[in-house]
Each structure stands twice: as C-alpha cells, then as structure tokens.
Amino acid sequence: MPDDNSSQQPAPPEPPNPERKTLDDRAKMTELERIRHSCAHVMATAILRLWPDAQFAYGPPVENGFYYDLECSHRISPEDFEKIEAEMKKEIKANNPFEKQVVTREQAIADAQSGRLGGLVDRPGNASKFKLDLLTQIPEGEPISYYKNGDFVDLCAGPHVMRTGNIGAFKLTSVASAYYKGDEKNPQLQRIYGTAFKNKTQLDEYFKMIEEAKKRDHRKIGAEMGLFAIDTEFVGPGLPLWLPKGTAMVEELEKFAKEVEFAAGYVRVKTPHIAKEKMYLTSGHLPLLYAESMFPPMELRESRNDPGVEPERYYLKAMNCPHHHRIFAAEPRSYRDLPLRLAEYGCCYRYEQSGELFGLMRVRSLNMNDAHIYCTEEQFADEFRAVNDMYLKYFKTFGLEKYQMRFSTHSKEGLGKKYVDQPELWLKTEEMVQRVLDESGINYVKVSNEAAFYGPKIDVQVWSAIGREFTIATNQVDFAVPARFGLTYRDRDNTNKTPLCIHRAPLGTHERFIGFLIEHYAGNFPLWLAPDQVRVITIGADDRLIGHAKGLVTELRLNQVRAEGDYSDSPIKAKIADAEQSRVHTMLVLGQKELEHDTVAVRLHGKGNVGTKPASEVVTEILTSIRERRG
C-alpha cells in the first residue's frame, strides 16, 4: 500500500504546513503559479494598507489559487474582501516591478526585527516574528532574498511575474483558521484564500466549474442517494459507514478489480487489521517517518495473569505492505515464483488531523485496491508497464479522457532524512521508471522531492467531467523495505537475492474513488455501477399485472441485477418522479397493453422514454450492459 497520503484527497487541497520549496522547485514554477504567487504579495500589500499591524507568515501558490497566513488585530471576514480587492486593483494598476534583492542573514534579521520585512514601512515595536522564525529555516549558504513591489518588502525566493500589472484576473474566495506551521501548539492564524488567472475569461470559467462542483458535491449527493453516513457521535469522525446502496457500489468496484487482477495473474491474500510494533520498526514507518499518521498503540499482555510480563505494543495498520512482505517471507521463494503479485482490498487506518477530514475524500479508515508485485530487476519493466496499462483500462471504463502521471523523484538533500540513504539505488530505479514511461508514450510530468521514502512513485492525476483535478491512485517502486525484512528468493545461480517491490493501487481507496465518481457522474452512474439499477413500475394495481411485474423483478434478481418493483396504487407520474429522484438507472413500465404483448416501456434516468420493447430483449440488453460495464 502507498506509504504517503496519495491515497487520500486532501481538503483543503494544500497541506497545513507546506514543505519549503527548494530553489530548483521554484525555478520550475509555471506561469500561472507565478501569477498566483505574485497575487499573494499584492494581497498582502492591500491588507497592510488597511491594517498596518498585520504580521504575515506563509503566502504560497497552491492547486487552485493562493493563500497567505497572517496575524492581525482585525478579524478579516468575506465582508472585507471588496475593500481588500479595491486596494489590490490599485497596486496592479500602479504596475510596480517585482524587484529581487539578495541580502545577508544579518540584514534580514535586522529588517525583520524592525518590522520592515513583511511590511510597508518600519514598524517599531512590531517585529516581524514569523519572518524571524522563517529565516531560521533557510540553510546556511543558501542566498537570502527579498521581493519588493511598491512599498511592500517580503522575505521570498520567488519567482514572480515582472510587474504587478502582469497579474491577470483575480478574486478572493474565503477565509479560514490555520495553525502556524500546521502545529496546534503554535498561534492560530487567519488564512485568506484567493485565486488568479491570466484573464477574466479563465477566471469566469473556473467559478462556473466551482458552482457545478457544488451541485455535484459527493457529500450532498451521497446523502441524497443514501450511499454512506459519518456518525461522529458513536463511531467517530473520518470513519464512514457504507449504507446498503453505497455497499453495492463498493462490491461492484471490488468485483471489477478482482476480475482484472485475476486475468493479470494476481493472487489474493487477507491480512489482519493490526500488527506488532516490531513490524513497523522493521519497515521503517516507526519511530519517525509515519508515527504521526498512525493511531496510538495498544499495549497488550499475552498472559493477563502475569503482571511481570512486559506488555507488547500493537498498532492498527496504516498500510498493507508490511503484512504482504511477511506473506512473501512465509514460504521459500525461487526465481520461478516471480513475479509474485499479491492483491488485497485491505482496510487501513490513518490518524488524519480533524481539520483535514473531508467527506470520503480524507478519512481515517480506508479500503485500498492494493497489491504488491515482487519481481527481479529483469522483470521490472514489463511489470511496471502492465500496471500502467491497467490504469488505462480503468480510465476507459470510467470515461476518464484526461489524465496525467506525476513521476516523483527524490532529492539529494533529503537522503537519510526524508528518503532512504541509498543514492545509487535511487538513481537506478528512477532511471528504470522513466525509461518505461518514455517507451510507453504515457503523458507524465517529472517532479523532484516528492517520492515515497523507499523509492520513486507515480501519482495518477485525473480530471472529472467538469474539469476538476483529482489524485486517485499511485504506483510506487520499493528497493529498500524488502531488504529490511530479509526478503530473498533463490536465483538461477543458486544465490539469494532481494526482490524489487512495486506498490500499486489503480483504484485508490473505495472512499476517495467513489467520492470522485459521485462528482464525475453527478450521481448518474452507468447501469453496472448504479446502486438502483432497475425499477419495474406498474400502471394500476391489477393482480395479474402485479404478478407479471414481480416475475420480471425475480428474473432480474436471479441474474444478480439490483432490481425492485413499485406496485403501489400511486399515479404513474408520481412513481416515475420518485424513481427519477432516486436516480434509478432504468425504469421498466408495465400496463395492461404491455402485459398483453409481453413488452415493457423503457425509461432511462434523465433521458425519458426510449421506447417499448419485448421484455426478453430488454432483459438481455440489461444483462449485456452490466456484464460489459458499458458507460
């Protein structure tokens, strides 16, 4: 299972404590990111003109715009946005250049102490405390730079647009609270969000998409359709309960994945939900790398009657991979056994901060379409390519036309800290992954310093029907952890070798993927996936008619179709309206005329009447559509 949080969709999309970008990362910022970064500085300029005591912390561009965290005596609200935006427009109209200035650390500290850094003027008695702290994070030897626009001077490594007039269309969007550096022990700051685009047309299109996204909100539609519930009082936040209709979708996705994986040579395994602390100390997830994302340990004595026995620590599993490694180790392995593809829809638990929980997109219990492929170096390319091909098969089934692979590599600075300290293996496996991507002709971008701790990874970005971007899956290479567990296979030359491990999860988690599909389809799922596939509706309450309708429902259900009947004496218009509101995919209407000719009038959700056909033909079409998983 992926060992970062790529299986979870964050909300808000940016982390609460953004990792400081390297100078190389900054040099790769896109034109749009530069516009948004510059707009954050212009927003800070405007706020200082209105409330000169404001203290600024972070102000980065993020996925859909920008934000700036600040401390201010005035509590900023959306009612203030109009006057802030008015001041921003003045600064943009002034067309001030963004001027870079490299300074010494001593100069920067002096300017922060005087309040000039992050301000419009010197502010005696109001030192720029957050800038003073941020200065300590800049490594010795790295240049320290300011960016100045008009009177505003900020501690910043850039980059920016040339002048404030190069900022296109912008709008402030919301205000929230955020702890400084994402740590609840630190001061709680105000976070002002905004967005910016090259022109007003793009800005208007973005907000049109946002309005459509609100209509498609998976929490809203999920409640309307009765798919899931989150019971914070008795079960806990971030722990979804799948209701019968949502469970039907879960089982359809599992069935699909199991069929695809079986055909691809995977074997299924099952593992427990907990493990000893030793498991995660061996894997390297504990004590430092993953501790904050795991639930607190349970301490258990094997012999409850012997208080002299030290208790052992157990953890809820946050990932499946260590368990799968132990399955690999459970039996002697030969090169003839490889590749070994172990698959499991495993339930894992991650202690996400309460402020980061968001419907199904960010949860604490997650069911992962997980697998681990153990292979030789010679087999790696074919196995990695096959996983990518599996992604493409899924994309086609779900009608995902726009996608991108995000190839994440390590950074030298992170070796021994954020990443396993094996530089040669990093370079080797990264080259192997890139070669497969290049040879496959897959659309990808390469980003540094975002790999998993044990190897390079690919995050799969897809765009929904309304153009919103989601990370739904991940594909990771692990050259380190199998060795930690002593995993070996006997090679042709009769020596023991350590296999490579590919971690892959094409459908991500049920939680996030179904949340994505709800938005993508706006709850109007294809027949095979729809919770309510067929409803047989009678016109009238004639016993013979109802008996015939019940027989049709029975035939469909014997073929594993989720079919039900509405035999009530309600008016036919009311019955159809109820089925439409419930998003029943296919409605089969039966009246006396249909009874006499053994036909049904077929209606499709959102499309209306599509004609009257023989009942047997309709049943065959339904079964074929489900079996072929038509869109």
Phi, psi and omega in degrees: 000144177305139185258002170256198181257027181291344175278000181238136178269115183288152173213116358295164190295340181259149180293154181293335180231084186299134179291138182296126180289143173284167178296326177295318178299317182295323181296338182266003180301138181286170178300319180294321177296323178294319177301314183290321176299316180294324180294327176298320178294321179294322177297318178298320177302314182295317181297320180294328177294328181272321183225087189298344182276358185302136177248126186254143178248264181263148175213064187268159164285146179228187190308312186244020180162235180201168170210166170220130175270135182210160173245132186207143179295331177271131177276106184287136179229168178304335178295340179274349188300321184300316181285329175295315180296326178297318177292324178297319180297325177296317180294321178293318179296328179294339176056042180290142177287151169270108186256126179267139178222123176269130184231167175281162177297323180296319179295317181297318179296317180297318180292325177290320180295329179278352182085359181289324181286122186080020180220180178264334181213173170299142180231081182306133180081002180227063181301148180280083190294324180288324178293323176300318180291318181296331177299328181291342181273349179278119184301147175301136180094342177277134180302142175254127185227154172250158164234133183239130169230118186062233180270350185276129177238128182228148172289114188198138176265359178077198356273173180223172169289170184293315185219160179300331179291347178278354176285130183281232181270143182217166175199137171280142190242321185195169176226142181214178175253147178207135176287141176303127182063016178072014183251120183295349175281345181267169180300147175272124185252167171270136178244118180256122180260148172206176174218161180209148179222172183296328182208172184292327179300314179294322179296315180296320178296322179297313182289332173295318177296320180296319178297319178293324179296324178298320178294330183262009182311123185296333178290319180292308181292323178300322177290318180298323183269353180068046183270319183207164176220150174238110185260092184288335184287314186254326183263311177128154179295144177075013181239084186293145170256122178275117177282169185308317182290322176293323179296325177301319178292317178304313183291327176294318179295319178296318179300315179300310182298318181295322178295313181296317182290322178298316179296333182268006175090019177277153171241145186264145178227167176225138181228156180289167183274354181226165175203162178292156177303326181305325180302313187276337171292321179292317182290336182098358178292327173248152010268349191247315194296325189229005188303319184293339181265001181253148175294153180303152183286157170258138178252122185231140173260129178296326177246103184290341183270359182240090183295347179283346180279127180293136178290151175258147180267136174236147178236144165296137185286134177261350179204157183269340191302316180300323177297318180293326176299322179289331174293318176302320184283350186290340182224151175298141182239144176240163175302336179291338180278348186260148359287143175252120186246104182262123184239146179199134166274085187268140177268124181236166185226127179229132183275084176281145177298143185303324181290347181262350180291141185204097177051230176271349187284331179220108188228176178254342171238132186217141180252113192258134171284076195257151171199154177228127183252119179259122187212169174275167177300323181293331182272347189304311186302313181295321181291317181294320178296320180296323177295316178298321178297326178295320175303313183297325177297316179295318180303316181296318181298320184267007177067034180268102186272332181247125180207165178204138174269132179252102185274112186255129181244176181273179170231147180300324183296334184271354181299132181081354179240287180272336186232152174303133187275069177224076189302322182295319180291326176301308182297320182295311182288326177296320178295322179297315180295314183297323179297318179296316180298316181295316182292331181278346181069026182278141177289116180213160171236151181251127180231142181264158173065032177227017181289168168288165186292338184253000180168171179293158182216164173236122170263137184260115178262131175232159179244132180286178182300336181258009173091012177274140183268137178226147166263116186247342187206171180211156182218116190232148177254133182236110178255000190247312190292322176307323178292325178300326180269002180069029181287129179218161170226153179275118184274177182302328181274012176069022174252156178274132179228155180268130180283156164283155177232129174256120174266128180217148181209074186302325179261013177058227176252154173307317187298304184290319185293320178291323174302317177296314182296326177301313178291316184302315182263357186055032180082354181264075188285155173298160187307316186295332184260344186298132176300317175255099185279311186221138170232125177268122187241127180262146173259102184101175185235029177297133184301320181293319179296315180295320177299319178295318180296318179297324177296322178294318177298317180299316179300316180295317183291328175296338177261021175066026174270135177282087184241146176217168181237149172242100183253015183292168179267018177293156177301147184300324179297321179292321179296316180294319179299320179294319179294321178296316180296327180278359181058041172292128186293309185235128177248127178250111186262129182237124171233188181299320181298315179293324179298316183293326184257005182052050178236174173221146172270123187260129174236141177246140182305126177080352182242344178081201185289126178248011173118166178256132184222161174302139184301319182296323179294320180295317179300316179299317179297319179297313182295322179293317180299318179291314183298321182271357180050056179289149182284000000 
